Amino acid sequence: MTGTLYGLGVGPGDPELLTIKAFRKLKETEVIAYPKKRKGSKSYAHRIIDLYIKPEEKEMLGLVFPMTKDPAILEREWSNTVNLVWEYLKKGKDVAFVTEGDPLLYSTFIHMMKLMKSRHPEVNIQTVPGISSINGAASRLGIALAEGDDHVAIVPARDDFAEMKRVIIENDCVIFIKVAKVMDLMLDVLRELDLVDKASVVTKVTSDEEIVWDIHELDRAELEYLTLMVVRK
């Protein structure tokens, strides 16, 4: 019997937003896998669970994920990552892979799950839902994302003025993730639509590093990756 691979959503940043089930799995599972930064500093997901685990009592498996679009590098690094997890699973050990937010919403775990299924279909894979940064932002900002028949979109922001404009026009509320790299373009879109004051931007929502930005002070701002924008018309 192989071990079970768990995808644990650990929430948007505040450790108290961890679900009871995710907490239980952290306590029960012998091996904790987590995204690891190459320079050795703790990943965001790792910091969220610090309050609940004692590393000396667990087998902590740090996994480095390549930040590149080179297919050869991606194939090599992902193959290595899956093999590392498989080494524990084939011995019958359960592995809990922690990811910020929800494991099935724009999560690194999704690719891990797909590769593990294709290479080792005998492995039992389960997920534990987590509170996403989208829910966290709505709560923190006091914004109702939808009511009645409202249309809501979750969109990775990209360098395409016409498409970003279209998305805003066609929906009552849009949550733009990965927005940091195209913030200047997004501000231009909002100005053209006269919706600047309908937008809110937050970084690392609910965490102790959270920043709620003044939308009027974001021109040419240097923003961290975990930044999202909510546009609510």
N, C-alpha and C positions, 0 to 999 in steps of 0.2 A: 504494500500500500504506500502510495506517495503521500506527502504532506499536502495540506490545503494552502493555496495562495489567496490571501485576503487583500483586497484593495480597500484601505480605510480612509474615508474622507474625514479630515480632522478640523474642518471649518476654515473660516477666512482669516483668523489671526488671534482672536481672543481665546485662550485655553478653555474658558468656561463655556464656549460654544461647541465643545466636543460632545457628541451624543453619548448616552449611557452605554449603548451597544459597542461603539468604537472604544470607549474606555475599558469595557470588559475584555474585548479582544486584545487590547494592548497588554492587559494584565495576564491573560491566558497564553498568549503566543510567545514561544521561546525565541524566535528570530524576528527582529524588527529591521526591515529594509527601508531606507530613506534616501532621497536625492542628496548627493554630496557635492559640494563645491570643490573644484580642483585645488584651490589654495588651502583647503582644510577647514575653513570656517563653517559653522553650522548652517544648514539649509533652513529655509523658512518653515517647512513642515516639521523639521526636527526641533526647532525652537518652540513650536506650538505644544509638542508633547513632552517637553522637558519636565513639566510639573508632575507628570504622571508615571514616569518610568525611572528606574535606577539602572543606568547602563551596565553596571557591574553584575547585574542579575540577568541580563539579556545578552544574546548574541546580536551585536549591532552591525548591520551590513550596509555600508555606505556605497551608493551606486552613482557613478559619474555619467551624466547624460550629455552627449555631444551637442554643442550649440553651433551647428553648421548645416548647410544644405547640400554638402558634397555627398552624393549617394554612396560612394565607396567607403568614406569614413563612417557614415551613418550605419551601413551594413555591418562593418567590423565592430564598432563600439556597441551597437545594440546586441549583436550576437554574443559578445563577451558578457554583457549585463545579464542577458537571459541565462547564460551558462552558469553564472555565479549564483543566481537564485535557484536554478535547477539542482545544483550540488547539494543544497539543503533539502529541497523537496524530495529528491530521490532517496534520501535517508529516512523519509517519513516525518520530517520536521515541518511544522506549519510555519509559513512566512507571512508576516503582516507588512504590506507595503503602504507607508503613510504618504498621503498627498494632501496639500492644502485644498480647501473647497470640497468638491464632490469628485469621486474617482471616475465618474463617467461623463463629466462635463469639462471639455478642454484640458484633460489631465494627462500627464505622462503615463499614468497607469494603463490607459487605453491601449497604447502600442505594446506595452509589456504583456497585457492580457492576450492580444491578438497573436503575438509571436509565440507565447507559451502554448496557446491552443494549437497552433499549427505544428510546432515541434514536439510537444509532449501532450497530446490530447487526453492522456489518462489523468492529468492533473485536475483536481477539483478547484475551481476558481469561484470565489464569492466576493461580493462587494458590500460595503456598509456605507449608505448614503451620508453625505456631509452637507452642512450649511455652506452655500457658495458665497463668494465675494459679492455676487449680485444681490443676494438676500441681505447680506451684511450691510451693503451700501444703502439699500432701501431703508433699512432700519435706522442706520446712523444718520442719514440725511433727512429722514421723515418724509420720504417720497413714496406714494402709492404707485406701484409699477403698473397696475391694471385694475380696472373695475368695469362691470357691465360687459360690453362687447369690444372693449379696447383691444387693439393689436399691439403686441410687444415683440421686439426683435432683439436677439443677442448677436452682435456682429463683431468679428475681429476687425479693428480699424486698419485701413490700408491706404496707400498713396494713390487714391483714385477719387478725385473731387466729385465727378458726376455720380459715381456709385454711392458715395457717402451721403450726398445730397438726396438722391433718390430714396435711400433707406429712411432717412428722417422724414421726408415728405409722406411716404406711404404708411408710416406707423405712428401710433399715438405715443409710444415710448420706445426708445432705443437705448440699450446698454452696449456701449462700445468698450470691448476689452482690448488689451495690447495697444492702447492708445498713445502711449508715451512717445513712440518714434514718429508719429504723424500729428502731433498736437497742433503745430502751426497750421497745417492744412485744415484740420477740424475746426479751428477757430475761424478760418476764412469761410468755411461752409456755413457755420452758425451766423456769421455776420451777414452773409448774403441772404439768409433766410430770416434775418431779424429774430434769432432765437438764442442769442448769447445768454440772456438772463433766464432761459429755460434749461440751462445746462449746469451740471455739477460734476466736479472732478475730485476723486479721492484716491490716495495711495495707501496701500497696506491697511485696508479698512478693518476696524475693530482691534487692531494690534496695538502694542505700546509704542509703535513707530508710526502710527496713523497720521496722515496729513490731509486735512480737508482744505482744498485750494480755493483762493479767490479767483474766479474765472477771468477776471479782468487783469490779472497779474501773471498770466501764463504764456505770454508771447516770448518765444525763444527760451522758455524754462527748461532746465535739465530735470527730467522726471525719471523715476525708477520704473522698472518693468512692470511691477504689480500695481499699476495705475489704471483706473477705469473712469469712463465718463457716462453719466446718465443724462439723457435728453428727454424731458417729459413735457409734452405740449399741453 
